[in-house]
Amino acid sequence: MAGGAPVPIPTSDPDEKILSIADLEKAATKRLGKSAREFYNSGSTDQVTVHENSTAFSKYRLRPRVLVDVSGVDTSTTAFGRSISFPLSVSPAGLQAMAHPDGEVATSRACARKKVNMAISSFSNYSIEAVRSAAAEAGSIEHAIQMYTMRDREVQERIIRKAEAAGCKAIFLTADSPVLGVRYNEWKNDFRTPEGLEFPVIEWASQQVRSQTHDSSFVAFNDDSHSWARDIPWLKARTKMQIWIKGVLTAEDTELAVEHGCDGIIVSNHGGRQLDGVMPTLDALPECVEAAKGKIGVHVDGGFRSGTDIFKALALGAECCWVGRPAIWGLAYDGEAGVHLMLETMHNEFRRLRAEEVASQ
């Protein structure tokens, strides 16, 4: 349940206009308290990777052509066997009800309205069934369930069964978190999940969540003895959902994903929240695409703030891009409508770039 979450502050500025993701971030920042704002926006240790994820895009320039008919441009693509309106989906960001009481169900409805897919975090404040049902109210999309390798295998199996029964298409196994990244702001603020918020996916009630720090709770449930040889066969023996590895940054790990029969990878550095100083995901993308050799899917997240960013990632070989913080900013700004606004903004920018791409072919 999402009871107890802070209520978003309505805008007092009638001239406030959201024309870009930067505008949305600025507006959302005004509505979030210090602890929540720093939890969502900060990366680990020196903030190098979280910063470079976005600045990496500026290294690339576009090469347009002119006088080509682009009136019939189509931005749609296919992901998880379903047509989506453009190659963007919403990442499994946790604790969304801290940004808006409707949290993940609002995000799910917005994704369904926009016809893009969504991944559900293990730290969702709403159940898998509730998030899936919310999307069904507005349309039909695919969901993935994000999970870690857990010490309690019985709970992990229950999550898998619930996700499969609810119709989730894939498991996103987060592989970049044997330990939690050092996030100074969480230690300085003694960050705790707000009272009243639960983590129903991993079966944690509010009292249990509140009794631990983010770091100590993660250590308690996450199994740092995970491995390719143990965990991929274990998952494959228990589900027919696709298995994607989230957190891949190298050709070597891409090849291991192929070798172990995974369906795809998400090139990701956890939004700069895990190991600081690793390469930006856009820089890691080409070697992962090359190593995949078309045998498995390659998606990417990290630092996407415009339709131009999506275009550049596709040019480097990604099939689909994922965003986390922009969705959180949309929630904080105006709930479901704010997330939809974020998706519309990204889509409109991408549509213009897609027209230029067609002209360049």
C-alpha positions in Angstrom: 0.0 0.0 0.0 1.1 3.6 -0.7 -0.5 5.2 2.4 1.6 7.6 4.3 3.6 8.9 1.3 4.0 12.7 1.0 1.4 14.5 -1.2 3.0 16.3 -4.2 2.9 20.1 -4.0 0.8 21.6 -6.7 2.4 24.3 -8.9 1.9 27.9 -7.8 3.4 29.3 -11.0 0.8 29.5 -13.8 3.6 30.3 -16.2 5.5 27.1 -15.5 5.8 25.2 -18.7 7.4 21.8 -19.2 9.1 21.8 -22.6 12.0 19.4 -21.9 13.2 16.8 -19.5 15.4 19.4 -17.9 12.3 21.5 -17.2 10.6 18.5 -15.7 13.6 17.8 -13.4 13.6 21.4 -12.2 9.9 21.3 -11.5 10.0 18.0 -9.8 12.9 19.1 -7.6 10.8 21.8 -6.1 8.2 19.2 -5.0 10.5 16.7 -3.4 11.9 16.9 0.1 15.6 16.9 0.5 16.0 13.3 1.5 13.7 12.0 -1.3 15.3 14.3 -3.9 18.9 13.2 -3.0 17.8 9.6 -2.9 16.4 9.7 -6.4 18.9 12.0 -8.1 22.3 11.1 -6.5 24.7 8.4 -7.6 27.4 6.7 -5.6 30.5 8.1 -4.0 31.9 11.0 -6.2 29.0 11.1 -8.6 31.3 10.6 -11.6 29.3 7.9 -13.4 25.8 9.4 -12.8 27.2 12.6 -14.4 29.0 11.0 -17.3 26.0 8.9 -18.2 24.3 12.0 -19.6 27.3 13.9 -20.8 28.5 11.0 -22.9 25.8 11.8 -25.5 27.5 15.1 -26.2 30.4 13.4 -27.8 28.3 12.4 -30.8 27.1 14.6 -33.6 24.3 14.1 -36.1 24.7 14.0 -39.9 21.4 15.0 -41.5 20.3 15.0 -45.2 17.7 17.3 -46.9 14.9 17.3 -49.4 13.6 13.8 -48.6 9.9 12.9 -48.1 9.5 12.2 -44.3 5.7 12.6 -44.2 5.2 8.9 -43.4 7.7 8.5 -40.6 6.9 5.6 -38.2 8.6 5.7 -34.8 7.2 2.3 -33.6 9.3 -0.7 -32.9 8.9 -4.2 -31.3 10.0 -5.2 -27.8 9.2 -8.4 -26.1 7.1 -9.4 -29.1 4.8 -6.4 -28.8 4.7 -3.2 -30.9 5.5 -0.1 -28.8 5.1 3.5 -29.9 8.8 4.3 -29.9 12.0 2.6 -28.6 11.7 3.7 -25.0 10.4 2.0 -21.9 10.4 2.7 -18.2 13.1 1.1 -16.0 12.5 -0.7 -12.7 13.0 2.3 -10.4 12.0 1.5 -6.8 10.2 3.4 -4.1 8.0 5.4 -6.6 5.3 6.1 -4.0 7.8 8.4 -2.3 7.5 10.7 -5.3 3.7 10.3 -5.6 1.2 8.3 -3.6 0.1 6.4 -6.7 3.6 5.4 -7.4 4.1 2.4 -9.8 0.4 2.1 -10.6 0.4 5.6 -12.0 3.6 4.9 -14.0 2.0 1.7 -15.3 -1.1 3.5 -16.5 1.0 6.2 -18.2 3.1 3.6 -20.0 -0.1 1.8 -21.2 -1.6 5.1 -22.4 1.6 5.8 -24.3 2.0 2.2 -25.5 5.5 1.6 -24.0 6.7 -1.2 -21.8 7.7 -1.1 -18.1 9.8 -3.1 -15.7 8.7 -3.5 -12.1 11.2 -3.1 -9.3 11.7 -5.6 -6.5 11.4 -2.4 -4.3 8.0 -1.4 -5.9 5.5 0.0 -3.4 2.7 -1.8 -5.2 2.3 -5.5 -5.9 3.1 -7.0 -9.3 -0.6 -7.7 -9.7 -1.6 -4.1 -9.0 0.9 -2.7 -11.4 -0.2 -5.1 -14.1 -3.9 -4.4 -13.5 -3.3 -0.6 -13.6 -1.9 -1.0 -17.1 -4.8 -3.1 -18.2 -7.1 -0.2 -17.3 -5.5 1.9 -20.0 -4.2 -0.4 -22.6 -2.0 -3.4 -23.1 1.8 -3.5 -22.6 4.4 -5.9 -21.4 6.1 -5.8 -18.0 9.3 -7.3 -16.8 10.0 -8.1 -13.2 13.4 -6.9 -11.9 15.0 -9.1 -9.3 18.2 -9.8 -7.4 19.7 -13.1 -6.5 18.1 -13.6 -3.0 19.3 -15.4 0.0 15.8 -16.6 0.6 15.1 -18.8 -2.4 11.6 -19.6 -1.3 10.6 -15.9 -1.5 12.4 -15.6 -4.8 10.4 -18.6 -6.2 7.2 -17.0 -5.0 8.1 -13.8 -6.8 8.7 -15.7 -10.0 5.4 -17.6 -9.7 3.5 -14.4 -9.1 5.1 -12.5 -11.9 4.5 -15.4 -14.4 0.9 -15.7 -13.2 0.3 -12.0 -13.6 1.6 -12.1 -17.2 5.0 -10.6 -16.9 7.1 -11.3 -20.0 10.6 -11.3 -18.6 12.9 -11.3 -15.6 15.5 -8.6 -15.4 18.2 -10.1 -13.2 20.2 -7.3 -11.7 23.7 -8.5 -11.8 25.7 -5.4 -10.9 24.9 -5.4 -7.2 26.8 -8.0 -5.1 26.9 -5.2 -2.6 25.1 -1.8 -2.5 26.9 1.2 -3.9 28.1 3.7 -1.3 25.7 6.6 -1.5 26.9 9.3 0.8 23.6 11.2 1.0 21.8 8.1 2.3 24.3 7.8 5.1 24.3 11.5 5.9 20.5 11.7 5.9 20.1 8.3 7.6 17.7 7.6 4.8 14.6 5.5 5.7 11.7 4.6 3.5 8.7 6.9 4.6 6.3 5.4 7.1 3.4 3.5 5.5 5.2 2.4 2.4 5.7 -1.4 1.9 7.7 -3.5 -0.5 5.1 -6.1 -1.4 7.1 -7.8 -4.1 9.7 -9.0 -1.7 7.1 -9.4 1.1 8.3 -6.6 3.4 5.7 -4.7 5.5 6.3 -1.1 6.5 7.5 -1.8 10.0 10.2 -4.1 8.7 11.2 -1.6 6.0 11.4 1.2 8.5 13.5 -0.7 11.0 16.5 -0.9 8.7 18.6 1.4 6.7 18.6 0.9 2.9 22.1 -0.5 3.1 21.6 -3.0 5.9 18.3 -4.3 4.5 20.0 -4.9 1.1 22.8 -6.8 2.7 20.3 -9.0 4.6 18.4 -10.2 1.5 20.9 -10.0 -1.4 23.0 -13.1 -2.1 26.5 -12.0 -2.9 27.5 -15.5 -3.9 25.7 -15.3 -7.2 27.2 -16.6 -10.4 26.5 -17.3 -14.0 26.8 -21.1 -13.5 24.5 -21.3 -10.5 21.8 -18.6 -11.0 20.9 -18.7 -14.7 20.2 -22.5 -14.8 18.3 -22.0 -11.5 16.0 -19.4 -13.1 15.6 -21.3 -16.4 14.4 -24.4 -14.4 11.7 -22.4 -12.7 10.2 -20.1 -15.4 9.2 -19.7 -19.0 9.7 -16.0 -18.8 12.5 -14.5 -20.8 15.8 -13.9 -18.8 17.6 -10.7 -19.3 20.8 -9.7 -17.5 20.7 -6.1 -16.2 24.0 -4.4 -15.5 26.3 -5.6 -18.3 29.0 -3.3 -19.4 31.6 -5.5 -21.2 31.9 -7.7 -24.2 33.0 -10.6 -22.0 29.8 -10.5 -19.9 27.8 -10.2 -23.1 29.4 -13.4 -24.4 28.6 -15.1 -21.1 25.0 -14.1 -21.4 24.9 -15.7 -24.9 26.7 -18.8 -23.6 24.3 -19.3 -20.8 21.2 -19.0 -23.0 19.9 -15.6 -21.8 17.4 -13.8 -24.0 19.0 -10.4 -23.7 21.1 -7.9 -21.8 20.4 -4.4 -20.5 23.7 -2.4 -20.8 23.5 -0.5 -17.5 25.5 0.8 -14.6 22.5 1.1 -12.3 22.1 4.8 -13.1 25.5 5.5 -11.6 24.3 4.3 -8.2 26.6 1.2 -7.8 30.3 1.2 -8.7 31.3 4.8 -9.4 33.9 5.4 -12.1 32.7 2.8 -14.5 32.2 3.7 -18.2 29.0 5.5 -19.2 26.5 3.1 -20.7 26.6 4.8 -24.1 30.4 4.2 -24.3 29.9 0.5 -23.2 27.1 -0.1 -25.7 29.1 -0.7 -29.0 31.3 -3.5 -27.6 28.3 -5.2 -26.1 26.4 -5.0 -29.4 29.4 -6.4 -31.3 29.8 -9.2 -28.8 26.1 -10.1 -28.9 26.4 -10.7 -32.7 22.6 -10.5 -33.0 22.1 -13.7 -31.0 20.4 -11.9 -28.0 18.7 -8.6 -27.5 20.6 -5.6 -26.4 18.8 -2.8 -24.6 20.4 0.1 -22.7 19.6 2.6 -19.9 21.5 5.4 -18.2 21.3 9.2 -18.7 18.6 9.5 -21.4 17.2 12.9 -21.3 16.0 13.6 -24.9 14.8 12.0 -28.1 18.2 12.8 -29.5 19.8 10.6 -26.9 17.5 7.7 -27.9 18.5 8.3 -31.5 22.2 8.1 -30.7 21.8 4.9 -28.8 20.0 3.3 -31.6 22.7 4.4 -34.0 25.2 2.6 -31.8 23.2 -0.6 -31.9 20.7 -0.6 -29.1 17.2 -2.0 -29.8 15.4 -0.2 -27.0 16.3 2.4 -24.4 15.0 2.7 -20.8 14.6 5.6 -18.4 14.3 5.7 -14.6 14.8 9.2 -13.1 12.7 11.0 -15.8 9.7 8.8 -14.8 10.3 9.7 -11.1 10.4 13.4 -12.0 7.1 13.0 -13.9 5.5 11.3 -10.9 6.7 14.0 -8.5 5.5 16.7 -10.9 2.0 15.4 -11.6 1.5 11.7 -11.0 0.3 9.7 -13.9 -0.1 12.8 -16.0 3.5 13.8 -15.3 4.8 10.5 -16.4 2.7 10.7 -19.6 4.1 14.2 -20.2 7.6 12.8 -19.8 6.9 10.1 -22.4 5.2 12.5 -24.8 8.2 14.9 -24.5 10.7 12.2 -25.3 8.5 10.8 -28.1 8.0 14.2 -29.8 11.7 14.9 -29.7 12.5 11.4 -31.1 9.9 11.8 -33.9 11.7 14.9 -35.2 15.0 13.1 -35.1 13.5 10.0 -36.7 12.4 12.2 -39.6 16.0 13.4 -40.0 17.2 9.8 -39.9 14.9 8.9 -42.8 16.2 11.8 -44.7 19.7 10.6 -44.1 19.1 7.2 -45.5 
